[in-house]
Amino acid sequence: MGTFGRTVRDAVYALNAIYGIDPRDNYTLAQEGKTPKGGFTQFMTNKDSLKTATFGLPWNSFWIYADDEQKSILLELVTLIESAGATIINETEILDYEMIVSPTGWNWDYGSTRGYANESEYTVVKVDFYNNIKAYLSELQNTHLKSLEDIVQYNYDNDGSEGGNPWPLGIPAFYSGQDGFLASLETKGVMNETYVQALEFTRRSTREGIDSALTHNGKRLSGLLVPPDIGQTYQIAAQAGYPMVTLPAGVHSNTGMPFGLAIMQTAFGEAELVKWASAIEDLQLASGTSMKRTLPRWYGYLERNIPVLNL
């Protein structure tokens, strides 16, 4: 669960509204005693605090996959952070990154790609989605859809707008149809041994991977600076259940798509993220350079893609 905001402060206000224990979500019970009284706004600071910061760059884990333009702009920002007094340490790698970080882009079935379904995030996602969507739909009173089976059939029945069938049987707006739903449906929500092993592996390996990278010469780093346009960054953090924050940093010249610089942290590291994100944002806005946040350019946002006629 994450928040979006025009500024770090706006995002922190939203974070203050959503964090805490939810009796209907057992995962939130782990927060007890580990979240600050009074919320996270108190941890906001300015660029002067960067003098005490030490950040790591997991270069071979993530940075090598960034395109040249993005890498150049993000490294300018890293240099700016360093000029404000922060220490930057390169090659603080995710432990066993060769095994858990996909070299070909975001891939939540990377375990299966390597031949090990019991080391795949997708093995877990498929089972959990089947069960969670059923639990969610069971409480709704305004729909006859009560299960994933119902959703799949609805998409088949309304292929022109919902994309039930893959191309070329379906329409090009939904090239893959509902392949993710069908993969989840195949599991029937059974938490078998493969599921249990995959859950244990993805949690343990990513948590150990991030925590190892955050420790350099026996000292804890302030965070790992990474390019979140590289999907493997937030994928590893998500599997671990660890927090990240992303700061706007630039815009691709050929597509107009924005990209940012992210900070990775360990479990319950939100206060650290707020501290350093607000400091870097303050530095960006005070720099008087191109490191200030820029607006993206919007392409085709008024286009209507569905229904698409089969010609």
N, C-alpha and C positions, 0 to 999 in steps of 0.2 A: 504494500500500500504506500503510495507516495503523494506528495502535494506539488502543485504548480503555483508559481507566483511571478508577478512582474519584477519583484525584487526578492532578495533573500528574506527580508523582514516579512513580506507578504506570505511567502511559503512557510515561514516559521509560525505565523499566526494560524495558518491552516493546520500545521503539525500539532500545535497546542490543542486544537479542537478535536483531533482524532486519536491521539495516543492514549494509552491506558488499557486497563483490563476489561475485556468483554466476556461475561460469564458464558456466552454461547460459543466462544472461540477459545479452545484450550491452549492454543499457541500463545495467546496474549498473557497467560498466567505467568510466563517467565519474566514479565516486566516487573513483577512485584519487588519493590525495594531497589530497583535499578534505574528508575526514572526520576528526574529532579522535581522537587516541590516548586511550584510557581512557574512551571513550563520552561520552554527553551529560549524565550526571548532574552533572558538574562545573560545568555552566553554570547550575544552578538558583540562584535568589537570593531576595530578599525585597522588600517594597514600597518600601524605601528607594532601590532602584536606579531607580525610576521618575522620580526627580528629573533623571536624565540622558536620559530618553526623549523622542522626538518622533514622534508618530503622525499619519498622514494619514487623512482620511475621504473616500473616493471617493463623494461624496454623490449626484451625478447618475448615476454608473455603477451604484450598487447601492442606496443607502439610500432613495431615493425609492420603491422597490418594497416596503419593509417596511410591514406594517400598523401602524395608529396605536398600538395597545397595545404591541406589540413595540418600536416605535421609541421610545416614551416610556421604557420600562424600560431599554433599551440605552443611551439617551442619559444616563439617570441614572448608569449605570455609567461611561460616558465622562467625565461630570462628576466622578465620584469619582476616576477615574484622574488627571484634571487637578488635582484638589485635592491629590493626593499628590506633585505637582511636575512631572508630565509636561506637555509642550507638545502641544496638539492643533491641527492645521491642517486646515481644511475645504476641500472641493472639490479634493482631489488626485486628479484623474480618471485612469481608465485611458485610455491613448492610443487614439483612434479608437473609444471605447466605443460610439458610435452605430452602428458597423458590426459589432462583434463581440459585443456584449452584447444578448441578446434582451430586448425591453421587455415581453414577455408571459409571462415565467417561464422556467424551465429548459427548454431546447430544444436537444438535441444535433444537430438537423438544421436549425439556424437558417440556415446557408448556403443550403441548398436552399429554405428559406422565402423567402429574398431572391432566389431564382432562380439561385443559383450552387452547384451540387453540388460544384464543385472548391474551395469554401471551407467545406465542411461537416465537422464532426467525425464525423458519422454515416457519411459516405462512408468514412472510415478505419476506424471501429469495425466496420462490416459486413464488410469484407474481412479485417481482422485476426482477428475472432472465428471466421470460417469456418476459417482456417488454424490458429489456436491451439487450437481445440477438437479438431480432427483430430489435431494433434500430441499433445495431452494424452491423448485416448482411445486412441491407438495403443499406449500403454505400460501400459494397464490390462489385467489378466488376469481380472478378476471380472465382466466384462460383454461381451455380444455387440455392444453399441453402439460403433461405431468411427468414426463420422463424423456431421456435422450432418444429413445425409440420414437416417441411422438414428434420430437423436433426433426429427426431425420426424415420421417415420412412427410411431414409438412413441407420440408424443403424439396423433396421429390415432387410433391403435388403442385408446388409453386415454383418450378424450376426457373421460369422466366424472370422472376424478381429475387428469388432466394438462392439460386445456383445449386440445385441438388446434385446434378450430374456433372462429371468432369468433361472438359473439352476434349474431343470434338463432339461428344454426345450432348453436352450442355451448351452454354453460351460463353463467349470469350471473356466477358466481364468477371466470370467466376471460373478461371482456368482449371483450378483443382477441385471444383465442386465443394464437397463437404468431407474431404479426406480425413481431416482431424477428428470430426465427429464419428466417422465410420471406424477409425482406429480405436477410439475410446469405446465405442459400442462393442467392439470385438472382445474387449476385456471383461465385460459384464460387471465391472467394478470389483473383481475378485482380487484380494490382497494376498497373492500367493508368495512363494519363496523368492521368486525373481523380483517381485515388487519390493519385498522387505530388504533384499540385498541392495537393490538400486537406491532405495531411500537412504540406507545407511552409508553407502559409498559416496553418493553425491553430497550429502551433508558433511561427512567427515573430511573428504578430500579437499573440498573447497574451503572449509573453515581452517583446516591445517595449512592450506595453500596461502590464504590471505594473511593469517596470523604470522606465518613464517616470513612473508615478505615485509610485514610491518615491523619486524625486529632486525636491527642491523648492529652488529658488534655488541650485542647484549642490551641495546637501548631501543626503546619504543619510538617509532617514527610518528610524526603528526598525521600522516596519511599517505596514501599512494595516489599520485597524480596520473590519470589515465585519459585516453581519448574515448569518450562513451559512444561516439559514432561507430566504434568497433564493438559490435554487439556482444562479443565474448566477455567484455568487461562487466556489464550489468548481468549477464547470464551467470557468471561465476558468483557474483555477489548475491544474486537471487537464490541460487542453490544453497548458499551458505546461510541465507537469512540475515545477511549483514547489510548495513545501510550505505548508501552512496548519495552524493549531492552533485549536481551538474550546474555549472555556470556558463552562460552564453559567452562565446569567444570569437566567432567568425561566421562567415557565410560562403558557401561554395560559389565560385565565380561562374561556373557553367550551368548550375541547376538552381541557384538561389536558395538552396536548402541550408538552414543554419546548423552549426555544430558547436559543441562546448568542450570545456575541460572539466573533468570530474575528479572527485576525491573519494577514495574507498577507505572504509574504516572497519573495525572489528565489531563484534556484538555490542549493542548499546553504546555505540560511539557517536550518537546523534549530536550530543553537546559539542564534541570536538568538531564535527562537520559544520555546525552552525558557526562556531568560532572562526574557523579558517575560511569558510565560504564568505562570510560577511567581511572578513579582512581583505580577501582577494577582490571582492566586488568593490570595496572602498578604494582599493588600489587602482582598479580598472577605471573607475569613474574619475579619479583624481589625476590619472596619468596624462590626459590631454593628447593621447595617441589613438591609433586605430584599435587599441585594445578595449576601447569603450564598446559597450554592447550596441549591435546594429540590428535593424529590423530585417527579416527575410523578405524576399520578393515572392509574390504569390503567383503561381501559374495554374490556370485552368480550374480555379476554385469554384467557378459558376457552372462548370460542365456537369451534365447529368449523364451518368454512365449506365444506368439501368432504367428500364429494360433495354437490352441490346437485341436487335433483330438478327436472326440467323439468315445470312444472305448466301 
